[in-house]
Amino acid sequence: MPCSAYILGQGGLEEVKPCECCLCWVNFFNDLPVVSDNQFNQNGKFIGVKASYVPINQWTFLFKVHAEVQQLSISRNAFNFWNAIRTQKQAVSNIFQPVTGKIPSNLVQVSGTPGSIEGIFFAASVATKSVFITPMDVPDPNVIPEQDLPYPNSCLTLFPFSTTTMPTYWE
């Protein structure tokens, strides 16, 4: 998607128009579900449970990062489902732990030719916390690489799940 405001000229990059896609907002997601069986719960708070990580590169800490964690309270059946999904996904990358087992489900086929049904229906309460992380919050700001700007292409080409529409939570 070429929407850059720059072209490569004889003297390097030259601005040819106002940039229409120079600011991107990117969503990062966990590859695996994070499930905890109240094993780290201390007075209603989960201590020492890693929720995710933020990659430190020249783009993520150009300004700041908005980190949001959602905690769902789910039934034992839903926990068993998500825990089995996490276990299966982890086993795929481990040659010593072959993929085995069946993912539990609470869906029931009521008519038709019998077949395998996979999935789960559940409702959950959700608690959300968010924080902005700036380059000053990185323990050693020297690990953040220098930005090679201006970038000649759309920032949308750098990251999946990116948009040029500013999120409502952004300050």
Contacts in CASP RR format, 6 or more apart in sequence:
PFRMAT RR
TARGET T0000
AUTHOR 0000-0000-0000
METHOD contacts of the structure
MODEL  1
MPCSAYILGQGGLEEVKPCECCLCWVNFFNDLPVVSDNQFNQNGKFIGVK
ASYVPINQWTFLFKVHAEVQQLSISRNAFNFWNAIRTQKQAVSNIFQPVT
GKIPSNLVQVSGTPGSIEGIFFAASVATKSVFITPMDVPDPNVIPEQDLP
YPNSCLTLFPFSTTTMPTYWE
1 21 0 8 1.000
1 154 0 8 1.000
1 156 0 8 1.000
1 157 0 8 1.000
2 153 0 8 1.000
2 154 0 8 1.000
3 20 0 8 1.000
3 21 0 8 1.000
3 154 0 8 1.000
3 156 0 8 1.000
4 19 0 8 1.000
4 21 0 8 1.000
4 22 0 8 1.000
4 150 0 8 1.000
4 151 0 8 1.000
4 152 0 8 1.000
4 153 0 8 1.000
4 154 0 8 1.000
5 15 0 8 1.000
5 16 0 8 1.000
5 17 0 8 1.000
5 18 0 8 1.000
5 19 0 8 1.000
5 20 0 8 1.000
5 22 0 8 1.000
5 150 0 8 1.000
6 13 0 8 1.000
6 14 0 8 1.000
6 15 0 8 1.000
6 16 0 8 1.000
6 150 0 8 1.000
6 152 0 8 1.000
7 13 0 8 1.000
7 14 0 8 1.000
7 16 0 8 1.000
7 152 0 8 1.000
8 14 0 8 1.000
8 152 0 8 1.000
13 150 0 8 1.000
13 152 0 8 1.000
15 150 0 8 1.000
20 164 0 8 1.000
21 154 0 8 1.000
21 155 0 8 1.000
21 156 0 8 1.000
21 164 0 8 1.000
22 150 0 8 1.000
22 151 0 8 1.000
22 155 0 8 1.000
23 155 0 8 1.000
23 164 0 8 1.000
23 166 0 8 1.000
24 155 0 8 1.000
24 156 0 8 1.000
24 158 0 8 1.000
24 159 0 8 1.000
24 162 0 8 1.000
24 163 0 8 1.000
24 164 0 8 1.000
25 162 0 8 1.000
25 163 0 8 1.000
25 164 0 8 1.000
25 165 0 8 1.000
25 166 0 8 1.000
25 167 0 8 1.000
25 170 0 8 1.000
26 60 0 8 1.000
26 159 0 8 1.000
26 161 0 8 1.000
26 162 0 8 1.000
27 161 0 8 1.000
27 162 0 8 1.000
28 52 0 8 1.000
28 54 0 8 1.000
28 55 0 8 1.000
28 161 0 8 1.000
29 161 0 8 1.000
30 51 0 8 1.000
30 52 0 8 1.000
31 89 0 8 1.000
32 86 0 8 1.000
32 89 0 8 1.000
32 90 0 8 1.000
33 82 0 8 1.000
33 85 0 8 1.000
33 86 0 8 1.000
34 49 0 8 1.000
34 50 0 8 1.000
34 51 0 8 1.000
34 52 0 8 1.000
34 86 0 8 1.000
35 79 0 8 1.000
35 82 0 8 1.000
35 83 0 8 1.000
35 86 0 8 1.000
36 46 0 8 1.000
36 49 0 8 1.000
37 79 0 8 1.000
37 83 0 8 1.000
40 46 0 8 1.000
40 47 0 8 1.000
40 48 0 8 1.000
40 49 0 8 1.000
46 71 0 8 1.000
51 69 0 8 1.000
52 67 0 8 1.000
52 69 0 8 1.000
54 60 0 8 1.000
54 65 0 8 1.000
54 67 0 8 1.000
54 133 0 8 1.000
56 138 0 8 1.000
56 143 0 8 1.000
56 144 0 8 1.000
57 144 0 8 1.000
57 145 0 8 1.000
58 144 0 8 1.000
58 145 0 8 1.000
58 146 0 8 1.000
58 147 0 8 1.000
58 148 0 8 1.000
59 147 0 8 1.000
59 155 0 8 1.000
59 158 0 8 1.000
59 159 0 8 1.000
61 133 0 8 1.000
61 134 0 8 1.000
61 135 0 8 1.000
61 138 0 8 1.000
61 144 0 8 1.000
62 147 0 8 1.000
63 134 0 8 1.000
64 132 0 8 1.000
64 133 0 8 1.000
64 134 0 8 1.000
64 135 0 8 1.000
65 132 0 8 1.000
65 133 0 8 1.000
65 134 0 8 1.000
66 130 0 8 1.000
66 131 0 8 1.000
66 132 0 8 1.000
66 133 0 8 1.000
66 167 0 8 1.000
66 169 0 8 1.000
66 170 0 8 1.000
67 130 0 8 1.000
67 131 0 8 1.000
67 132 0 8 1.000
67 133 0 8 1.000
68 128 0 8 1.000
68 129 0 8 1.000
68 130 0 8 1.000
68 169 0 8 1.000
69 128 0 8 1.000
69 129 0 8 1.000
69 130 0 8 1.000
70 126 0 8 1.000
70 127 0 8 1.000
70 128 0 8 1.000
71 126 0 8 1.000
71 127 0 8 1.000
71 128 0 8 1.000
71 129 0 8 1.000
72 124 0 8 1.000
72 125 0 8 1.000
72 126 0 8 1.000
73 124 0 8 1.000
73 125 0 8 1.000
73 126 0 8 1.000
73 127 0 8 1.000
74 82 0 8 1.000
74 122 0 8 1.000
74 124 0 8 1.000
75 122 0 8 1.000
77 104 0 8 1.000
77 106 0 8 1.000
77 120 0 8 1.000
77 122 0 8 1.000
78 120 0 8 1.000
78 122 0 8 1.000
78 124 0 8 1.000
80 104 0 8 1.000
81 103 0 8 1.000
81 104 0 8 1.000
81 105 0 8 1.000
81 106 0 8 1.000
81 119 0 8 1.000
81 120 0 8 1.000
81 122 0 8 1.000
84 101 0 8 1.000
84 102 0 8 1.000
84 103 0 8 1.000
84 104 0 8 1.000
85 103 0 8 1.000
88 99 0 8 1.000
88 101 0 8 1.000
88 103 0 8 1.000
90 97 0 8 1.000
91 97 0 8 1.000
91 98 0 8 1.000
91 99 0 8 1.000
91 100 0 8 1.000
92 99 0 8 1.000
103 118 0 8 1.000
103 119 0 8 1.000
104 120 0 8 1.000
105 117 0 8 1.000
105 118 0 8 1.000
105 119 0 8 1.000
105 120 0 8 1.000
106 119 0 8 1.000
106 120 0 8 1.000
106 121 0 8 1.000
106 122 0 8 1.000
107 117 0 8 1.000
107 118 0 8 1.000
107 119 0 8 1.000
107 120 0 8 1.000
107 121 0 8 1.000
108 117 0 8 1.000
109 115 0 8 1.000
109 117 0 8 1.000
130 169 0 8 1.000
132 171 0 8 1.000
135 141 0 8 1.000
135 144 0 8 1.000
138 144 0 8 1.000
151 158 0 8 1.000
155 162 0 8 1.000
155 164 0 8 1.000
156 162 0 8 1.000
156 163 0 8 1.000
156 164 0 8 1.000
END
